[in-house]
Amino acid sequence: MNKVLVIGASSAQAQATARLFAAEGSRLFLAGRDQQKLDDVAADLKARGAAQVESLTLDLNDFSRHQELIAAADAALEGLEGALIAHGSLGDQAAGQADYAVAQGELTTNLLSPISLLTILANLLEPRGGGCLAVISSVAGDRGRQSNYIYGTAKGGLSVFLSGLRNRLHRAGVRVVTIKPGFVDSPMTAHFKKGLLWAKPEAVAKKIHCAMLKGKDVVYAPAFWRLIMFIIKALPEPIFKRLNL
Ligand SMILES: NC(=O)c1ccc[n+]([C@@H]2O[C@H](COP(=O)([O-])OP(=O)(O)OC[C@H]3O[C@@H](n4cnc5c(N)ncnc54)[C@H](OP(=O)(O)O)[C@@H]3O)[C@@H](O)[C@H]2O)c1
């Protein structure tokens, strides 16, 4: 895959993935809200071998600019072949429980913004009959837990949307990849105590890169999360609701 749009390019997982594409000499278009961070990421990717790196600065919750972003990336790359959607926020669950406006903000960033972008990207790639759309969802979307069910609702909804989109675009030859990381040591989780289940962004990036090239459907990263979530999903509700998760 030679022409890739990276949305939320300052994310640790996105940057680590973009480095793998850069090492292959890919052409990249970066989107994010912080111009300085995008400039730093772009310089790093050029130094690592990217054939071209361009960028657009925007708040990804500004839906009115989504069309402009994808048109700019498509023009700059002379026909984008792949997109990785990586932006997200891990909001304060307690604040979201207390105030719906906070919850709505989380749902906007983690669910509605990706859906808006995917709608435009899907309608661009479907008639062309090829391409790959990869999105970072989360294991948090597999089952609602009291500690983060607002974030989990957004990611769960996103995973369902991606499932439907994959089903729709399969016949057109457009691949849709759902990435479900577990705990990743990134700025988003800087305040968490780390343990055995934690992964580095570089390890998740290898899975994302491989999944985009091979067109996998749903990827847990690391892979052991598939088993963990299988067990968590299998727990009967009368037991699950009593657990402190
Ligand atoms: N870390 C984990 O444990 C974990 C686990 C499962 C899934 N995920 C998901 O993985 C993805 C990448 O996260 P990460 O771990 O790489 O954390 P990260 O480095 O903190 O990345 C989060 C990114 O989202 C961007 N972002 C948030 N709101 C935005 C907005 N309104 N407009 C533009 N950009 C916005 C941030 O931009 P700024 O740099 O400008 O702040 C940042 O680049 C997210 O979707 C996250 O939900 C993370």
The ligand as an ORCA input file, in Angstrom:
! r2SCAN-3c Opt
* xyz 0 1
  N      -3.985      3.659     24.678
  C      -4.821      2.642     24.859
  O      -4.718      1.903     25.868
  C      -5.860      2.340     23.830
  C      -6.515      1.096     23.898
  C      -7.482      0.798     22.931
  C      -7.761      1.701     21.940
  N      -7.101      2.907     21.901
  C      -7.426      3.825     20.808
  O      -6.258      3.973     20.029
  C      -6.339      5.212     19.328
  C      -5.008      5.928     19.412
  O      -4.749      6.271     20.759
  P      -3.272      6.246     21.373
  O      -3.209      5.119     22.318
  O      -2.262      6.317     20.281
  O      -3.265      7.565     22.258
  P      -2.720      9.035     21.963
  O      -1.276      8.995     21.565
  O      -3.083      9.854     23.156
  O      -3.553      9.500     20.674
  C      -4.823     10.091     20.718
  C      -4.868     10.974     19.509
  O      -6.193     11.471     19.277
  C      -6.051     12.818     18.873
  N      -7.311     13.530     19.041
  C      -8.193     13.438     20.050
  N      -9.234     14.246     19.834
  C      -8.990     14.879     18.654
  C      -9.693     15.848     17.896
  N     -10.878     16.337     18.306
  N      -9.150     16.286     16.734
  C      -7.957     15.802     16.330
  N      -7.253     14.866     17.000
  C      -7.768     14.429     18.159
  C      -4.936     13.355     19.733
  O      -4.445     14.566     19.219
  P      -3.417     15.489     20.062
  O      -2.063     14.828     19.933
  O      -3.470     16.802     19.357
  O      -3.913     15.521     21.477
  C      -3.958     12.190     19.603
  O      -3.226     12.260     18.401
  C      -7.526      5.965     19.917
  O      -8.645      5.814     19.061
  C      -7.779      5.229     21.219
  O      -9.133      5.354     21.623
  C      -6.147      3.235     22.816
*
